[in-house]
Amino acid sequence: MALSNYPAIIHGFTSKGIGSEDIQPRVNVFTFNAWKALNRIVKKGEHGVKIETWIPIRKDVENKTTGKTENKVVARRPRRATVFHVSQTKLVTA
């Protein structure tokens, strides 16, 4: 998540009734899959906030001086992602 998404995240969640002091991107605001990895699920019917993120495109590039192949980022492409606040999730119970 880029820092440029912070205003959109704050605005999106405050409009949903979550206080701005409770919104901490990278602490309690994550994507669906990130919450799943943290053993939490998004509650049914919850809507997140859409943000723009940049995905690196990697390519094997041969270094002309050493002759070794290196995997380098050659470009970035924009992608949309949806993030959810911790209050929109619940802990998965066994």
C-alpha positions in Angstrom: 0.0 0.0 0.0 1.4 3.3 -1.0 1.3 6.3 1.3 -0.7 8.1 -1.4 -3.6 5.7 -0.5 -3.8 6.9 3.1 -6.2 9.8 2.5 -8.5 7.5 0.5 -8.4 4.9 3.2 -9.1 7.4 6.0 -12.0 9.1 4.0 -13.5 5.7 3.0 -13.6 4.3 6.4 -14.7 7.5 8.2 -17.6 7.6 5.8 -18.5 4.1 7.0 -18.6 5.4 10.6 -15.2 4.3 11.8 -13.3 7.0 13.7 -10.2 8.3 12.0 -8.2 7.6 15.2 -9.0 3.9 14.8 -7.8 3.7 11.2 -4.1 2.6 11.0 -3.1 1.4 7.5 -0.6 -1.5 7.6 -1.7 -2.1 11.2 -5.4 -2.8 11.2 -6.3 -2.3 7.5 -5.5 -5.1 5.1 -6.8 -6.9 2.0 -9.1 -9.9 2.1 -6.3 -12.3 1.5 -4.1 -10.6 4.2 -6.9 -11.0 6.8 -7.3 -14.6 5.7 -3.5 -15.2 6.3 -4.0 -13.6 9.8 -6.7 -16.2 10.6 -9.5 -13.7 10.3 -12.4 -13.5 7.8 -14.3 -10.6 6.5 -17.9 -10.5 7.8 -20.6 -11.2 5.3 -22.1 -8.1 3.7 -19.1 -5.9 4.5 -17.8 -3.5 1.9 -14.2 -2.4 1.8 -12.4 0.7 0.4 -10.9 0.5 -3.0 -7.3 1.7 -3.4 -4.8 1.7 -6.2 -1.6 -0.3 -5.9 1.4 -0.8 -8.2 2.5 -4.4 -9.0 6.1 -4.9 -10.0 6.8 -6.7 -13.2 10.0 -8.7 -12.9 12.1 -10.1 -15.7 15.3 -12.1 -15.9 17.9 -9.7 -17.3 21.5 -10.6 -18.2 24.2 -8.4 -16.7 26.4 -7.4 -19.6 29.6 -7.0 -17.5 29.3 -10.2 -15.3 27.3 -12.4 -17.7 25.0 -13.4 -14.8 21.2 -13.4 -15.0 19.4 -11.3 -12.5 15.7 -11.0 -11.8 15.0 -7.3 -11.9 11.9 -5.1 -11.7 11.5 -3.7 -15.3 8.2 -1.9 -14.9 5.1 -1.5 -12.7 1.4 -1.8 -13.5 -1.5 -0.3 -11.6 -4.0 -2.6 -10.0 -7.1 -2.0 -7.9 -7.4 -3.6 -4.5 -10.0 -3.6 -1.7 -9.0 -3.2 1.9 -11.0 -3.9 5.0 -10.7 -2.5 8.6 -10.3 -4.9 11.5 -13.8 -4.1 12.7 -15.2 -5.6 9.5 -13.6 -9.0 10.3 -13.9 -11.7 12.8 -11.5 -14.3 14.2 -11.8 -17.8 12.7 -12.7 -20.4 15.3 -11.9 -24.0 14.8 
